[in-house]
Amino acid sequence: MFAGQLVEKLKKNKFFEDFFTEKSISQFKKYLVTGFTCFGIEWTLFMLLSEVIKLDDRIANVIVYIVIFWVVFLVNKFWSFQSKSNTGTQLFYYMLLFIFNLTVGNIGIWYVLTRMIRIPPPIAKPMLQGVLTSWNFIAYKKVIYRT
């Protein structure tokens, strides 16, 4: 009941109203497919670097995040959001989001999860991705790939 009431209130909110269109729902589904695919690649590379090669988990996390940067940008631009807008401007905003995610998410939240709360890195990684996925879709939809 609560979820239904929340959705109805969000539909009436000017900021969120366009999240409930058929186009937005399609974009969100593609965004999730892209996200799960890229997460699988990211997690596999992370495990390879941290568990097999034995890099420090913080360094492995940052390296993997940088590697996946271009894949996520291009797949979301051309497939998830089908954006034909200025790639340079989008890349600039995407880079700002990337830096924010890197510092706040992959360093700040990662530190809290793994060092303060002491969640093992293989478990903390999917938790961190859940947080990043939520705020990234809003940023992609409203700022980066506005369509």
Steps between C-alpha positions, in 0.01 A plus 500: 500500500774744596694438178190568289434827682863603460492430124181704462656794685816477288294496178350834604839653584638715215855363541397133491196505268699408188644192674164324459459528123529200270824645359653542848402151606662362185812707569509372857476137387786551252694688768460203734610250233802720429565534870481129578721416203757762590479404866576139406806615308598740778456244778691233308789738435492611863521142624781425253703801612432474874480124555720349227758772438475610867481875444372702795120501473485881491745518210324216318165676546629827353675328204189302410284809530722684254501207256121483488463878452483500118286190466230638728505846339472375142249221557270727701532785248430298189284214627331575834416865442548515119635851536609698198593809700847652515739223603760747630257663741366162610851371553581806715196440725566127503857569611374721784267220609785252462723709730215538749437123493870429533553725800170477685405146394807297429719664761265646763219244513750220429702607805189506718382157381834318507698675772247641743215246474747225397292348222719268288590659163323234286176582683560876524549530124138414403371720783700795369373437147142515623557849640682619187234355269224695670649846483660442159171432322361828625813686388502325160132570439488858624845635414732290286281331237198732511271382221 
